[in-house]
Amino acid sequence: MDRFERLAIEAECTRLINHYANLSDEGRWTELAGLFTEDAAFARPSSPDVPIRGRQAILDGFASRPVLPGRRICANIVVTAESRDVATAFSVVAHYLGLGAAAGGLPINDTQPPLIGSFADRIVREGADWRFAERRGELLFRRP
């Protein structure tokens, strides 16, 4: 793999990580589950040792949760192209939460600090697309 192939893989996988955050913030669960392989393993940052296995189970897990106002900010994204079809990645996420809003109004910013966590990913190429084969989250700090 040459330098340009490696850079293209890094860019596409970074986009996947950011797209995950945006879809999650918007509660677009079906599209979000589509970012995973059929047999993927996903562990939420709040339950890093309890992976959910399979795209359908991942979708069911997301769909069972309410959509809360908030935004995830991804940073420190480092993607390593292992081959033309496999990459690993590490990223840090800050999750800002909001509280319910009156009809038509903006949510109230949660008075608690944002949740800070990380993701370790194994990403694979399926056809022309990159998908999460494994996504393991972890919280780095607990709330007071």
N, C-alpha and C positions, 0 to 999 in steps of 0.2 A: 504494500500500500504506500502510495507516495504522500507527500505533504498535503497536497490539495484534497486528496481523498480523506485523509485524517481530519483536516479542518472541516470538510463538509459533514462528516459523521458527527464531529463535536457540535457543530451548529445545529444540525437536525435534532440531536439528542437534547441539547439545551432548550430548543423550542418545545420539545415534548414535555420537559419538566415545567416550563412556564405555562404551557397550555393546560396541563393538569391543574395548576393552581387557579387559573382563570375559570375553568369549567367547574371546579369545586366551589369557588366563591359564588358562582351563578346557580349552583344546584342542578346542573345539567348532567344528571347521573348516567343516562344511557350513553351519551357521548364520552363521558369520563371513563366508563367501563370499557368502551371501545379502544381506549389507549393501552389496554392490557392484552396479553396473549390469552388464548382460550384456556390454557392451563397455568396461568400466572399465580404467584403467591404475593399477597399484600398484607403487611402488618402496619396497623395504624400507629402513629407516634404514641398514643395513649396505651397501646397494647402491643409492644414490640415483640413479645414472645408468643403471641397468639395469631399466627398468620391465617388469613382467609384464602382458600384455594379455589381457583377457577373463576373465570370472568363472570359467570352468572351469579355466583355467591358474592363476588365483589359488588356487582350491581345491586343485589338484594340488600347487602350491608349498607351501602350508601343510601338507597331508597328508603330504608327504615328510619333514617335520621332526619330531623327537621332541617330546613334550610335556614340558617341563622345569618343575620347581617355580619359581614366581616370581610377582611381581605388578607390574603396570604402574600407575603413578600418573599421571593426566592433570591438567595444571594450565595456567593462563594461556590458557584456551580463549577465543578471540575469534572469533565468527561474524559475518559481514557478509551480510545478505540483499541480493543483487544484484537480485532480482526475486521474484515470488511462487513461482517454481519453481527458482531457482538461488541458491545461497549459496556463499561461500568461508569457509574457517576456517583458523585457525592454532592449534596447541596444542603444549605442551611435555610430554614424557613422561619419567618416571624409571622404569627397569626394574630392579627388584630381583630378583636371581637366587638360587636355592637350589641346593644340591648334593643328590645322591641321599640317600634316607632308608632306614633299616632298615624292614622290614615293619611297617606300622602306626604308625610314628613320624613325627614332624615332620621336614621337610628341614632340613639344616644351612644357615644363612645363609652365602652366599658371602663370603669375606673381601675380595673386590675391591669397590670402590665401585660403586654402581649405574650402569648405562648411562644417559646423559642424551642425549635427542634431541628432535626436533620433527617435526611433520607439517604439511604444507600441503595443504589439501583443496579440491576442487571437489565440491559436493554438489548433487544434483538431486532434484526431486520426481518420483516415479513413482507415479501414482495418489494414494493416501493416505499413501504412505511416502516417506521421504527415504533416498537411497542415495549412496554414494561413486561419483562418475564418475571422479575422479582422487584418488589419495592418494599423496603423495610424502614419504617419511621421510628424515631426515638425522640422523646422529650429531653431537653438538655437542662432545664430548670423546672422546678415545681412552683406552683403559685403559693403565696403565703397563706 
